[in-house]
Amino acid sequence: MWKERLKKHRLALFLLLLLFAVRLAALHELGARYTLWSDDASYVNSGIRFMETGMITIHSEWPSAQIMPGMPVLIALVARLFGTGDALWLALKLLWISMGTLAAWFLYRSVSLFTPRWCAALPMLLLLRPDLVWMDNLVLTETPYMLALSAGVYCTLKLGKSPSWPAFWGLAAAFMAAFLLRANILVYLPFAIVYLLLSGYDKRLLLKQSALLALVLLCFLLPWTARNYARFHAFIPVTYGAGNPLLLGTYQGHGYPADEELDYAANVDAVVRETYRDYYGTDGQVQPRYQQYVSLARDGIMAKYRQKVWWQRDKAGFLRSYLVSKPAYMVRSVFYWQEVFGIEWEQVILAHRLTLLLSAMAAALALLLRRYRAQVLLLLGTYVAHIYMYAAGFAFDRYNAPLQWLLLALAGLGLHLMARLVQRQKG
């Protein structure tokens, strides 16, 4: 049986080995200790601190709710096995490379549910893009989030074809894994539900399984929210980290106000001091354990003040920025800050444009040929929802990186639709 399966999927398995080998080669070039000295280094330190103290922290020694607990817990588990030195970094890089490669398998399995195997295998080649190879050599949330998203989409597509409890629990596990990394995965649920309904899914079963998923989610949210209330005396069901990207996003686009034109003392600093007066010490300064929370809250207040003035002064520029230019920037961008294998940024952009072209072709052909429209809605809708969610804050190339998997899955469907169209023309 296993020999038949190996033979059946031999092209995809060969490509998996190739993807893994290329990522290993990048690891050899960059080094196990390679880091951006940014969030990636902070995540590793956070994981070590969680292993040593049991506290979720980031960017400081104090308990934090700026991030979800997935990364610190995962890194702590690896640190427990390999220590906190070079072996930890090597183990993490190998784990990240493995997760990036496994996402390619879910790409193949997802597309092959509907197309010939060659259509599912060919998009895997685009995971050889240097930006995605480089991403899998960074200890950031992008790679594990892409893996969790890919597994969740696969289970959703499988449920649409044949309802089963193993596929549902696979979806629940993938959703929770993604949620513990980034709460953004919540935007996926409406598209998954609509897809299942369009696939003729039993509504009573869907209601039952949705309730179970909500219960699983509550099993995390209730203790996490209680923990955050005890630490910060505020209702924080997910994180308090949204203020900073929201603020940074008010410096992107068209017609945003300049700092020197605004009165931050009256509209930000005074508001913060009044709203968070209980977090200040007798010396008039924010107590150390609350500094991160209040600082990010200040960012949020400042962002809303800037948005308010921006809207009053230039409504057209505001709408253009949030509805067009910032999302468009994210779609066009690639997360590639250092060359790998000597491949330049301009060459990576060409590969990214090919990905966009293939995915756009899939959407157009799905409408033209009236096939795979539900699948395209799931994949493209999830992609666009993520893009607009991020663009509502800070439009950043890094946030677009794990979403490339959705475009590659679309490309696979598009290849099959193109083949059918060619056959129709010949016939």
N, C-alpha and C positions, 0 to 999 in steps of 0.2 A: 504493500500500500504506500509506504513512504517513498519507495523508489519511483512509483508512478507520479506521486505529487512533486517530487524533485524534478522529474522530467517535464511535467506539465508547466511548472513555473520556473524553468531553468533560466530563461532570459531575465526575469525579474530578480532571481537570486544572484545571477552574475552581476547585474547592475548594483545590487545591494553591496556586494563585495567590493565593487569598484568605488562606490560612494564612501564606504568605510575606509578603504585604502587611501583615497585622496585626502580624506579628513585626517588620517594618521600622518600623511606626508606633511600636511599643513601644521600639525602638532609638532612634528620634528623641526620644521622651519621656524616656527614661532617660539617653541619651547613651552614646557609644562607650566612655567611660572609667568608666562605672558599674561599681562593684564592691562586694562585701560587706566588703572588706578582711579576708577570712578565707582559706579554702582557695583561692578563685579567684585572689586576688592572689598567693598563694604558688605556685600552678601556673604563672602567667605568669613570675614571677621564676625558677622552676625551669627553665622552657624557655629563657629567655635565658641562664641560667648553663650549661645543657647546650650551647647553641650556642657559647658562648665557651670552655668548658673541656672539654667532653665528659664531664662528671660528672653523674650522677643525684643531685640533691639536693632537699630540701624543708625549709622552715622553718629552714635553716641553710646555712652555706657548705661543710659537710663532706659527703662521700659518704653516701648514705642508701639503705636498703632499706625505708623506711616505706611507700613507694608503689610501684606497678608503673611501668615506664618509659614507658608509652604516652603520657601527657600531656606530660611534658617533651620527648619526641622530636617529637610532633606540633606543639607550640608552637614548638619550635626551627626546624622546617622553615618555618613561617610567618614567624618572625622573620628567617630567612635571606633571605626575599624582600622583607619590608616594613620591616626595621629594628626598633628597640626603642622607638619613640615612639608617637605617636597613631595612625599608620598601622597599627601592629601590632594595637592594640586594636580598631580598626575592622575590620580583616581577620579577626580572631578572632571578633568578634561576627557578622559576615556568614557566616563558616564555620559557626558554631554554629546560626544561624538556618537555614541551608541544610540542615544535618544534621537538625534538628528537623522541617523540612518534608519531607525525604526519608523520614523514618520514617513519615509519613502515607501516602506512596505504597506502602510495604511493607505497611501496614495494609490498604489497599485491595486490593492484589494478593493478600494472604494470604486474606482473607475471600472474595474473588471466585473463588477456586479452587473454592468449594463453594456459593456463593449467587448469586442475581441481583446485578447490579452495583449496584443501588440500596441493597441491604443492606450492601454493602461501602463505599459512599460516605458514607452517613449518619453512621456513627461518626466519620468524619473531622471532622465539625462539632464534636465534643467536644474536639478538639485546639485549638479556639479558647478553651478555658478559660484565664482570665488567669494561673493558676498555671503552666500549661505554657508559655504565651507568655513569662512572666517567666523561667522556667527556661532557655529557649533564648537568653536575653540574659545569661546568666552563664557564665563560662568555668570550668565544673565538669565532672566526669566524667559527670554525669547524662545530658546530651543525647547525646554520642557513644556512651555505653553503651546508651541506648535505641535508637539507630540500629543498632548492631551486633546487639543482641538481636532487633530486628525483622527484620533481614536474615536472621539465623540461623533464626528461626521460619519465615519464608517459604520458605527453601530446604529446611527439614525437611518442611514440608507438601507442597512440590512433589515431593520425593523419594518421599513416601508415595503420591502419585498416579501418578508415573511415574519410576522410578529412572533417573538419568542422572549421568554424571561431571561435567558443568558445574555441576549443582545441588549435588553433593557438595563440589566445590572452593569453591563459593560459601559453603556452610555452614562449611567449614574456615576460610576467610578471615574470615567474620563471627565465628566462635568465637574465633579468635586475636586479632582486633581487640578484642573484648570482654575477653578474658583479659588483654591488655596494659594495660587500663584498670582492671579489677577481677577478681580471681581468683574472685569469687562465681559467675561464669558456669559453673563446674564443676558446680554443682547442676543445670544444664540437661541435661547429657549423659544421665543415666539416663532422663529423661522422653522425650528424643528417641529413644533406643534402643527404649524400650517402645512409643512411638507407631509407629515403623517396623515393629516386629514385629507389632503389632496391625493394621497396614495390609497385612500379607502380604508384607513385604519379604523378598527372598531372603536367607536367613541367612548363606550363604557370602559373598555380596557385602557384607553388613553387617559381617561379621567382617573382611574385607579392608579395607574403608573405615575401620573403627574402628582397625585397626592403623596405617593411613596417618595418621590424625588424631593418634594417639598419637606417631607418629614426628615429625610436624610440631611437636607440643607439646614433645617432647624437644629438638628443635633450638633452642628458646628456653631451656628449663629448664636444660639442662646448662651452657651458658656463663653464664647468669644465676646459677645456684647456685655455680659456681666463682668468679665475681666476688664474690659475697657472702661466700664462705668466705675469700677472700683479704683482703677488707676488714675483716671482723668476726670471723674465726676461729670461725665457727659455721655449722651446716647450716641455711641459710635458702633453701628452694626457691622461695618466693613473696615474702612480705614479713614484717617483724617488727612491723607496725603494729597487730596485733590486741589488744594488751594494754590500750591506752587505751579503746577502745569497750567492751571487756569490763568494765573498771573502772567506767566511767560507768554501765553497765547495772546495776551492783549498788546504785545509788542510785535505781532505779526499781522500782515494784511495791509489794508488801505485806509488811511485817514485816522489812525489811532492817535490819541492825544499824547503830547510830549510831557515828560515829567515836570518840567519847569512851569508848565501851564496849570498845574493842579495843586490843590491845597491838601496835602497829605496829613498835615498836622491836625486839621479840624475834622477831616472826613475819614481818616484811617487811624492815626495814633490815638486820638481822643476816644474813638469808638472802641478800639481794642482795650484801652485802659479801663473803660467803663464796663464793657461786656465781660472782661476776664479779670476783674479786680480781685476776685478771690484767689487768683493764682499768683498774685504778687506777695513778696515777703515784706517784712518790716523795713527793709532797706530801700523799698521802692522799686526793686527789680523783680522780674519773674523768677520764681523759685526754679532751681536747676532741673528738677524732675519734670517740670511743665514747659521748659523753654521751647522744645521742639514743637509741641502741640500748639502753643500760643503763637509761635513764629509762623507756622503753616496756616493757622487761623487768620493771622494778620495778612498773609498773602492772599487768602480768599477774600477778605474784606476790601483789600486794595484792588484786587481784580474786578470785583463787582462795581466799585466806585469808578474805575477806569472805563468799564463797559457802559455804565450809565452815562458818563460824559460823552463817550464815543458815539453812543446811540443818539444823544441829543444833538450833537454837532454834525454828524454825518451818517444818517441812516443807510444811505446807499452804499457807502464804503463799508459799514459794519456788516450789512447783509452779504455784500460781495465777498468780504473776507471769510466769514464763517460758512457760507454756503457754496462758495466756488473756489477761491484762491487757496485757502488752507487745505481743504480736502484734495484739490488737484495737486498741490505740492506733495502731499503724502503719497498719492498714487504714483507720481513720477519718480519719487526718491528711492534711493537704495542705501542700505546701512553698510558702508564699506569705507572705513576710516584708514585702513592700512592695506597696502598691496600684499597679495599672496601669490607666490609663484611668479612674481614680476608682472602680473596682469593688471593693467591700469584701469582706473575708474571708468574711463570712456568706453572700454570694451565691456565692462560689466553692465553699463547702461544699455548697450545694444542688446545684451541677453535679456535684460529686464523688459525692454520694449518688445522683444519677441514674445515673452510671456504674456504681456498685456494684449498684444495682437491676437494671440491664439485664444485667450480667454474671451476677448471681445467677439471673435469669430464664432466661438461656441454659443454665446448669448444670441447673436444674430441668427445663426442657423437653427437654433432651438425654436425661435419664433417662426422662421420661414418654413421649416419642415414639421413643426408641431410635434417635436419629440424632445424628451428630457426637459420639458419646461419646468416641472416641479423640482428637478434636481438643480437646474440652473438658478431657480429662485432661492433654494436653500443655500447654495454656494455663494452666488453673487450677492444675495441679500445679506448674508452674514458678513461678507467682506465690506460692503458699503456701510453697514451699520457700525462695524468697528472703526472704519475710516472717519465717519462723522462723529462718533463718540470721542475719538482722540482729537480730531480737529476742533471740537468744542473747547478743548483746552489748548495744549501745546502740540502743534503739527511737527512731528519729529520723525526723521527717517527710521530710527530704530523701531518704533512702534509698528511700522509697516512690514518689517522683516518676517515675522512668523505668519503673516497673512498670505504670503506668497504660496503657501500650500493650497489655499482655496483656489487661486488662479490656475495652478498647475492641474488640479482636479478638473476644472472647467476646460482646460486645454485638452485633456484626454477625451472628454466627451465631444469636444469640437473636432478632434481628429476623426472620430467615428462618423460624425455627421457629415464631414467633408467627404469621406470615403463613400458614404451613401449617396451624396449629391452627385459625385462623379459617376457612380454606377447608374444613377437615374438618367444622367445626360447621355451615357453610352447606350442605355436601353431605349 
